[in-house]
Amino acid sequence: MSLIEIILSSGRSSVDIALYTLLPIMIVMLCIMKVLEAIGIMDFIVSMLSPLLKPFGLTGMSTFALLQMNFISFAAPLATLMIMQNRGISDRHLAATLAMLLAMGQGNILYPMIPLGLNWTAAIAISIIGGLCASTFTWYVSGQHLSDKNDHSSTPALKDSSSNDSLVKVINDAGLDAIRLTVAAVPMLTLSITIVGTLKAFGAITALENTLSPLLNAANISSMFVMPTLAKYLGGGTAYLGIASDLVQQGNMTITQINISTGFLVNTFDLPGIGIFLGLSYRFVSLFKYAILGILLGIAVRTLLHFLIFN
């Protein structure tokens, strides 16, 4: 297969995933979250959870970001992080929040995986546990020497002008946000699938599978995971979703394997995710070194829990 054919095929796959998997789910979930926020229920949830999550190094806005990551998408907490920075939230709180977000699973990948056989309830619960482990380690260990003093009030008002909007406008705005997030995923998804397709066409993935096969067999791990792992950590969650969908349709990936691997393969700690989060401001770049050990711990906890529960 020529490079042009690989690109065209990757483009069709990415658009298909974006329009027929990501978009419908994103529209419905964003509408629900926007309506809950507009009528004040989201504020109530955050105020109730904030005292419970304070021992984990999280603030009220961190709680909101946790909900956004797990129930909307990886992009949803970005605005919350910027608000936290602009309102003078301490370096220590920001580092803990960053670790939590990068260690958790993102809603825009977890929802589309339900038709593939993912146990969504367990995945969400384990995602939150992993995120809290990441924030706790960062708060008490790797980031303990960071300042925990806020420059301004750390209790922001979560509601904005949308709270006074009509229900129809809230739903329309949520739909527009869903379309924007979906369209934004297409370039990276296309590029990632193209890279993986090119590596596969030139035999690089087969060679890597053959090289790692003895080690993987010794650990009782299928070599099938080589390709989705490369896709995930090079191209992000949407690339992994595309590869996993193809593998399931071809009968090369079982429901059990989907659930076992979710803790390791569904998170935002990949090249695109790191670039997006650290691209918010230089402050997050400087805090990343304090968060990275917590992130790895959170992902390790999630990986272990998925293995123990679904193996």
C-alpha positions in Angstrom: 0.0 0.0 0.0 1.4 3.4 -1.0 1.7 6.3 1.4 -1.1 8.2 -0.3 -3.4 5.2 0.1 -2.5 5.0 3.8 -3.2 8.7 4.3 -6.6 8.5 2.5 -7.5 5.4 4.5 -6.5 7.0 7.8 -8.5 10.1 6.9 -11.6 8.0 6.3 -11.1 6.2 9.6 -10.6 9.3 11.6 -13.6 11.1 10.1 -15.7 8.1 10.7 -14.7 7.8 14.3 -15.1 11.6 14.8 -18.5 11.9 13.2 -20.2 8.7 14.2 -18.6 7.9 17.5 -17.2 11.0 19.2 -19.7 13.6 18.1 -23.0 12.1 19.2 -21.6 11.1 22.6 -19.9 14.5 23.1 -23.1 16.4 22.2 -25.3 14.4 24.7 -22.7 14.5 27.6 -21.9 18.1 27.1 -25.5 19.1 27.1 -26.1 17.2 30.3 -23.1 18.8 32.0 -23.9 22.3 30.7 -27.6 22.0 31.9 -26.4 20.8 35.3 -24.1 23.7 35.5 -26.7 26.2 34.4 -29.2 25.2 37.0 -26.7 25.1 39.8 -26.5 21.3 40.4 -22.8 21.3 39.3 -22.0 23.9 41.9 -23.8 21.9 44.5 -21.8 18.7 43.5 -18.5 20.6 43.7 -19.3 22.1 47.1 -20.2 18.7 48.5 -17.1 17.0 47.1 -14.6 19.7 47.9 -14.2 18.9 51.6 -13.9 15.2 50.8 -11.1 15.8 48.3 -9.2 18.4 50.3 -6.9 15.7 51.9 -5.9 14.7 48.4 -4.4 18.1 47.7 -7.4 19.2 45.5 -9.5 22.4 45.5 -13.1 23.0 44.5 -12.0 23.8 41.0 -9.9 20.6 40.9 -13.0 18.7 41.7 -14.8 20.3 38.8 -11.8 19.4 36.6 -12.0 15.8 37.8 -15.7 15.6 36.7 -14.9 17.3 33.4 -12.1 14.8 32.6 -14.0 11.7 33.4 -17.5 12.7 32.1 -16.7 15.0 29.1 -13.2 14.9 27.6 -9.5 15.6 28.0 -10.1 19.1 26.7 -12.8 20.1 29.1 -10.5 20.7 32.2 -8.2 23.0 30.2 -10.3 26.1 30.8 -10.6 25.1 34.5 -6.8 24.9 34.8 -6.5 28.4 33.3 -9.0 29.8 35.7 -7.1 28.2 38.6 -3.9 29.8 37.4 -5.5 33.2 36.8 -7.0 33.2 40.3 -3.7 32.6 42.0 -4.1 28.9 43.0 -0.9 27.7 44.6 1.8 25.8 42.8 1.3 22.8 45.0 -2.5 22.6 44.3 -1.8 23.1 40.6 0.8 20.3 40.5 -1.5 17.9 42.3 -4.4 18.8 39.9 -2.2 18.4 36.9 -1.0 14.9 38.1 -4.6 13.9 38.7 -5.8 14.9 35.3 -2.9 13.2 33.3 -3.3 10.0 35.3 -7.1 9.6 34.7 -9.1 8.3 31.8 -10.8 10.8 29.5 -14.6 10.7 28.9 -14.3 11.2 25.2 -12.4 7.8 25.0 -14.2 5.9 27.7 -17.7 6.5 26.3 -17.0 5.3 22.8 -15.4 2.2 24.2 -18.6 1.0 25.8 -19.8 -0.6 22.5 -16.4 -2.4 22.4 -17.2 -4.1 25.7 -15.7 -1.7 28.2 -17.2 -1.9 31.7 -17.7 1.9 32.0 -18.8 2.0 35.7 -15.6 0.1 36.8 -13.4 2.2 34.5 -14.7 5.5 35.8 -14.3 4.4 39.5 -10.8 3.1 38.8 -9.9 6.3 36.9 -10.9 8.4 39.9 -8.9 6.2 42.3 -5.9 6.5 40.1 -6.2 10.2 39.8 -6.5 10.6 43.5 -3.4 8.5 44.1 -1.6 10.7 41.6 -2.7 14.0 43.3 -2.0 12.6 46.8 1.6 11.5 46.0 2.3 14.9 44.3 0.8 16.8 47.2 2.5 15.0 50.0 5.8 13.7 48.4 7.1 15.0 45.1 5.5 18.5 45.4 5.7 18.9 49.2 8.2 21.8 48.9 6.1 23.8 46.5 4.2 26.7 47.9 0.6 26.0 49.1 -0.3 29.6 49.5 -2.9 31.0 47.2 -2.4 34.6 45.9 -6.1 35.2 45.6 -9.3 33.5 46.7 -9.3 29.8 45.9 -13.0 29.5 46.0 -14.1 30.7 42.5 -17.6 31.0 41.3 -18.2 28.3 38.8 -21.3 29.8 37.2 -21.0 32.3 34.5 -23.4 34.2 32.3 -24.7 30.9 30.8 -26.6 30.4 34.1 -29.0 33.1 32.9 -29.4 31.7 29.4 -32.4 29.8 28.2 -32.3 26.0 28.1 -32.2 26.0 24.3 -29.2 28.4 24.2 -27.4 26.2 26.7 -28.0 23.1 24.6 -27.0 24.9 21.4 -23.8 26.1 23.0 -23.0 22.6 24.3 -23.6 21.3 20.7 -21.2 23.9 19.2 -18.6 23.0 21.8 -19.0 19.3 21.0 -18.6 20.0 17.3 -15.5 22.1 18.0 -13.9 19.4 20.2 -14.7 16.7 17.7 -13.3 18.6 14.7 -10.2 19.5 16.7 -9.6 15.7 17.2 -9.5 14.9 13.5 -6.1 16.2 12.5 -4.2 14.5 15.3 -6.3 11.3 14.8 -5.6 11.3 11.1 -1.9 11.9 11.6 -1.6 9.3 14.4 -3.4 6.6 12.4 -1.2 7.5 9.3 1.9 7.0 11.4 0.8 3.7 12.8 -0.4 2.6 9.3 3.0 3.5 7.8 4.9 1.7 10.5 2.7 -1.3 9.9 3.1 -1.2 6.1 6.8 -1.1 6.3 6.9 -4.0 8.8 8.2 -2.0 11.7 5.4 -3.1 14.0 5.8 -6.7 13.0 9.5 -6.5 13.7 8.9 -4.9 17.1 6.3 -7.6 17.9 8.8 -10.3 17.0 11.5 -8.7 19.0 9.4 -8.2 22.1 7.5 -11.5 21.7 9.8 -13.6 24.0 9.6 -11.0 26.8 5.8 -10.6 26.4 5.2 -14.3 26.3 7.3 -14.7 29.5 5.0 -12.1 31.1 1.9 -13.8 29.6 1.1 -10.6 27.6 -0.2 -10.8 24.0 2.0 -9.2 21.4 -1.3 -7.8 20.0 -0.9 -4.9 22.5 2.2 -3.6 20.8 0.4 -1.7 18.0 -2.3 -0.1 20.2 0.3 0.9 22.8 2.4 2.6 20.1 -0.7 4.3 18.7 -1.7 5.5 22.2 1.6 6.9 23.4 2.6 8.4 20.0 -0.8 9.6 18.8 -3.0 9.9 21.9 -6.3 8.4 23.1 -8.2 9.0 19.8 -5.5 7.1 17.9 -5.8 4.3 20.3 -9.6 4.3 20.0 -9.3 3.9 16.2 -6.8 1.0 16.5 -8.8 -0.7 19.2 -12.0 -0.4 17.2 -10.3 -2.0 14.2 -8.8 -4.8 16.3 -12.2 -5.6 17.9 -14.0 -5.6 14.5 -11.3 -8.0 13.1 -11.7 -10.3 16.1 -8.1 -9.7 17.3 -8.9 -8.0 20.6 -11.4 -9.4 23.1 -13.7 -7.7 25.6 -11.5 -9.0 28.4 -8.4 -7.5 26.8 -10.2 -4.2 26.3 -11.0 -4.0 30.0 -7.6 -5.3 31.3 -5.7 -2.7 29.2 -7.9 0.3 29.9 -5.9 1.4 32.9 -2.7 1.5 31.0 -3.9 2.6 27.6 -6.7 5.2 28.4 -5.2 8.3 30.0 -3.9 11.6 28.8 -0.2 10.9 29.6 0.9 10.7 26.0 2.8 13.0 23.6 -0.3 14.9 22.4 -1.8 15.1 25.9 1.4 16.3 27.5 1.9 18.9 24.8 -1.7 20.2 25.1 -1.6 20.5 28.9 1.9 22.0 29.2 1.1 24.4 26.3 -1.4 26.3 28.5 1.5 28.3 30.1 5.1 28.1 31.2 3.9 27.6 34.8 2.6 24.1 34.0 5.9 23.3 32.3 7.7 24.1 35.5 5.3 22.1 37.6 5.3 19.0 35.4 8.5 17.7 36.9 6.8 17.6 40.3 3.8 15.8 38.9 5.4 13.1 36.7 6.0 10.6 39.5 2.5 11.0 40.8 1.2 10.5 37.2 3.1 7.3 36.8 1.9 6.0 40.2 -1.7 6.8 39.3 -1.4 4.9 36.0 0.3 2.0 37.7 -2.5 1.8 40.3 -5.1 1.9 37.5 -3.3 -0.8 35.5 -3.0 -3.1 38.5 -6.7 -2.7 39.4 -7.9 -3.4 35.9 -5.7 -6.5 35.7 -6.9 -7.8 39.1 -10.6 -7.2 38.4 -10.8 -8.4 34.8 -8.1 -11.0 34.4 
